[in-house]
């Protein structure tokens, strides 16, 4: 099979590596824009593939998920090893961080056991040099017995050499005689006995020696497969043997560490003790419990300032000169058409999808700022600093990354939970993510707070954001203790070194996210916009007698507990489409769409207590439909999606009622 | 190698990374992933989560392996493996 592929000059290459080693940069360099992003079959893990073409060579590049090892502890690890074993790529490129070779070679040690040709991409050589690490790629190549290519992927260095090494290995013209790690001698006999016991019953397509090794390591997935394939009596003998060597995993891992030690001793000279690197100097501040937090708050502030200072005026321009002009043009063009068609296009489509699209400049700047921080190596520090605050929630620092994304939009926050290791922590992150106030909620707050509270608007806004975060923390603690029973896996985080950001990597980061946003606007948001417009139009064509208003009247008793009329409840309900829709709905219900008139009416009909309750509910309410759809997609469960929606509705109304009734009790603002 | 590390940890009250590396005969860079591996396998567990940065009066202050965020302890499984006395 492999020979056929090579003769037609098509080479399948799998990129493997631990997280934060620059694997994505290598993938981007090789594939450019010829990338396809999807999901691994049956999983919520992103699958990236791409094509490299040059001088008659065609390489199909598959970017495997970042994994520390291949021990089937996580979905990512299972995907990576299953792909290599079942799909048999022609070459596996192991991308390793030259500055953390000891940690990175563990994965290489496991890859070599899979009997697929491996090429080692020794990335971040420039940073290793800055740190005073002296690595001899040729010596490492001789020790490992496979091609080693020194690279600086962030600067595009080493790519031609990598391509050449892949081609030579695929064609069988490279010197390839890998030195594989061996199990410690006192366990060799057990390993051979295991191989004998499973001899003719090895579940395909797994190699026999690898299956025996995994049995010795106590790999649950492989053990289960072997149990199914063996006759009962043979399985019992094998099981007894494994029980007698319960700690054999230490012998297997020790063999790998001894192998790593030999490789590193041969090829790496470490700097003398006492030399402080650039990264260490920066990290003294960036990871300090106090200064690190201050720096993080400062950077967060800067990101928001940049986003609003540059993005908001652009959004205003887009709205004034793009959206409004388009709506006027469409209204004029459709002047002679039926009212329902004009309403559907002008109010439903342009008013719904168009409004959401005006957020594009804000998202563009927000994602660019994030891409920069991620690429420069800072985001891992942010997670590290936040780690201690995440522990009481049963989460670890990595959950901070998606939650932080939630300030922009809850959809990427829920999707971003993919970076969190462990299904339980991932689920908890998804459940609390909608409580992070997104830009759309903040926009509603920014519009309504001055109408209700005048000069005190800034103070009210500042108090409502921490309210959201406090509710997030309390919800996390409660869900963790009561629903998920407080389990939390150990977590080790490798802090990547700081490096000069790569414009191409940041550009691709922004491009992919914007593309996903546009795709969503064209599908889910479009559908829901039409649906809500129809609910407001049907059955009579009058808003006052529409289904939407009927629904609002049903909720009036609940609204009364918060001092809110049915119109305010309809506005809350309509915010399910997109948060900003609440303002549009209020405009239609109170003032026929005139913004200035709306401000006057709202300011006079609501008491301060009711207005505060409304803003608090709006900030905590069920997220928009796109976020709910994403929760369903990421959890793969209607049950958890329903739990999320029901709990957020209950929390928001409980807080709203508490605020209004509390204010009544103390006699404030009623 | 890993059994030796477990025995070294079991022998003392607290170790710093440099001491442990010397005792096991490896570099600190290799010791870190070994510790992480033992934690993954359930022989060690991180304990920093429990103290929440409340270091005042802590007898481990300044002696913890690599600082408070990288403080580990033996689990019952780890203690058993350390006692089993396999040759190293």
Interface residues (C-beta under 8 A of the other chain):
Chain A: X68 X71 X73 X100 X101 X102 X103 X106 X186 X247 X249 X250 X253 X254 X257 X258 X260 X261 X264 X270 X289 X384 X387 X388 X391 X488 X490 X491 X492
Chain B: X1 X2 X3 X6 X26 X27 X29 X30 X32 X33 X34 X36 X37 X39 X40 X41 X43 X45 X46 X49 X52 X53 X69 X81 X84 X86 X87
